[in-house]
Amino acid sequence: MSKTETKQEPVVIKKYANRRLYDTETSAYITLEDLCDRVKSGRDFIVLDAKTGQDLTRQVLTQIIFEQEIKGSQILPTDFLRSVIRFYDNEMHEVLQHYLNASMTTFTANQERVQSAVGKAMEGLPSLTPLEELTRQNVALFEKAMQMFNPFGKIFNAKEEK
């Protein structure tokens, strides 16, 4: 976000007892898939229980991750998930939370820098359609590899390497 842009207020999504989600911005019912698309596009939202006003955002985001994992977009390694579960009753859970957040922020910033550098490098090249297509495919493969990157690989995947 540039310094001239203003950050939009998060959209309020109301969750009803029947598990329906109501978007107060568009005055329409939406799905978890719609919320997933919003996360991907960078549009912030909060989910509130329609009756009590309790913030349910974390639970809904976790549910979105669960749905994505079921669909086959498995990003979170099994050993990583087990390790996270072990931290729920651990005194270090807050440290882990801050560490994971900082790691993801750094990872995302690095990914954006790489994408920007690749885009700038491509600007100066002559327009060669087959070369451009090959480059697009290579960038897509690189992005997919970056998405699968596990910053905890040495810690949590040690069993898989044996």
C-alpha positions in Angstrom: 0.0 0.0 0.0 1.4 3.4 -0.9 1.6 6.3 1.5 -1.2 8.1 -0.5 -3.6 5.2 -0.2 -5.9 5.1 2.8 -6.6 1.8 4.5 -10.3 0.8 4.1 -12.2 -0.2 7.2 -12.9 -3.9 7.4 -16.2 -5.0 6.1 -18.5 -6.4 8.8 -19.8 -9.9 8.1 -22.6 -11.1 10.4 -22.8 -14.8 11.1 -26.2 -16.2 12.1 -27.1 -19.2 14.1 -28.0 -21.1 10.9 -24.3 -20.6 9.8 -25.3 -18.1 7.1 -22.9 -15.2 6.5 -24.4 -11.7 5.8 -22.2 -9.0 4.2 -23.3 -5.6 5.6 -21.5 -3.8 2.8 -23.4 -5.4 0.0 -26.5 -6.4 2.0 -26.3 -9.9 0.7 -25.7 -13.4 2.0 -22.3 -14.8 1.0 -20.3 -18.0 1.3 -17.0 -19.1 2.8 -15.7 -19.2 -0.8 -16.6 -15.5 -1.2 -14.7 -14.7 2.0 -11.7 -16.8 0.7 -11.8 -14.7 -2.4 -11.8 -11.5 -0.3 -8.7 -12.7 1.6 -6.9 -13.4 -1.6 -7.8 -10.0 -3.0 -6.6 -8.3 0.2 -10.0 -7.0 1.3 -10.2 -7.0 5.1 -13.3 -8.1 7.0 -14.4 -9.1 10.5 -17.0 -11.7 11.3 -19.3 -11.0 14.2 -21.9 -13.2 15.8 -25.2 -11.6 14.7 -26.8 -12.2 18.1 -24.0 -11.6 20.6 -21.6 -9.4 18.6 -18.7 -11.8 19.5 -15.8 -11.6 17.1 -15.7 -14.9 15.1 -13.1 -13.8 12.6 -10.3 -16.3 13.7 -12.7 -19.2 13.7 -14.1 -18.4 10.2 -10.5 -17.9 8.8 -9.6 -21.3 10.3 -12.7 -22.8 8.7 -11.6 -21.3 5.3 -8.2 -22.9 5.7 -9.8 -26.2 6.6 -12.0 -26.0 3.5 -9.0 -25.2 1.3 -7.1 -28.2 2.8 -10.0 -30.5 2.0 -10.2 -29.3 -1.6 -6.6 -30.4 -2.1 -4.7 -27.1 -1.7 -2.7 -28.6 1.1 -0.1 -26.1 2.3 0.3 -27.0 5.9 2.5 -30.1 6.5 1.1 -32.7 8.9 4.1 -32.4 11.3 3.7 -28.6 11.4 0.0 -29.0 12.3 0.9 -31.4 15.1 3.5 -29.0 16.4 1.0 -26.1 16.4 -1.5 -28.2 18.3 1.1 -28.9 20.9 1.5 -25.2 21.5 -2.1 -24.6 22.5 -1.5 -25.5 26.1 2.1 -24.3 26.1 3.3 -21.2 27.8 5.1 -20.3 24.6 2.0 -20.1 22.5 2.1 -16.3 22.4 5.7 -16.4 21.3 4.8 -18.8 18.5 1.9 -16.6 17.4 4.2 -13.6 17.0 6.9 -15.7 15.3 4.5 -17.1 12.8 3.0 -13.7 12.1 6.4 -12.1 11.6 7.6 -15.1 9.4 4.5 -14.8 7.1 4.9 -11.0 6.9 8.6 -11.4 5.9 7.8 -14.2 3.5 5.0 -12.2 1.8 7.2 -9.1 1.5 10.0 -11.2 -0.1 7.6 -12.8 -2.5 6.3 -9.3 -3.6 9.9 -8.1 -4.1 10.8 -11.1 -6.3 7.6 -10.6 -8.3 8.4 -6.9 -8.8 12.0 -7.7 -9.8 10.9 -10.2 -12.3 8.3 -7.8 -13.7 10.9 -5.0 -14.0 13.4 -7.4 -15.7 10.8 -8.4 -18.2 10.0 -4.7 -19.1 13.2 -4.2 -21.0 13.1 -7.3 -23.1 11.9 -7.2 -26.7 8.4 -8.6 -27.4 9.0 -12.3 -28.3 5.8 -14.2 -27.9 7.2 -17.7 -27.3 9.8 -16.3 -24.9 7.1 -14.3 -23.0 5.0 -17.4 -22.7 7.9 -19.5 -21.5 8.7 -16.8 -19.0 5.1 -16.6 -17.8 5.1 -20.4 -17.3 8.4 -20.2 -15.4 7.1 -17.4 -13.2 3.9 -19.3 -12.5 5.9 -22.4 -11.5 8.2 -20.2 -9.3 5.1 -18.7 -7.6 3.7 -22.1 -6.9 7.0 -23.2 -5.4 7.0 -20.1 -3.3 3.5 -20.8 -2.0 4.6 -24.4 -1.0 7.7 -23.0 0.8 7.7 -24.1 4.4 9.9 -21.7 6.5 9.9 -24.4 9.2 11.0 -27.2 6.8 14.2 -28.1 8.7 12.3 -28.3 12.0 9.1 -29.9 11.1 10.0 -32.0 8.0 13.0 -33.8 9.6 11.1 -37.1 9.7 10.3 -36.8 6.0 13.9 -36.4 5.0 15.0 -39.6 6.7 
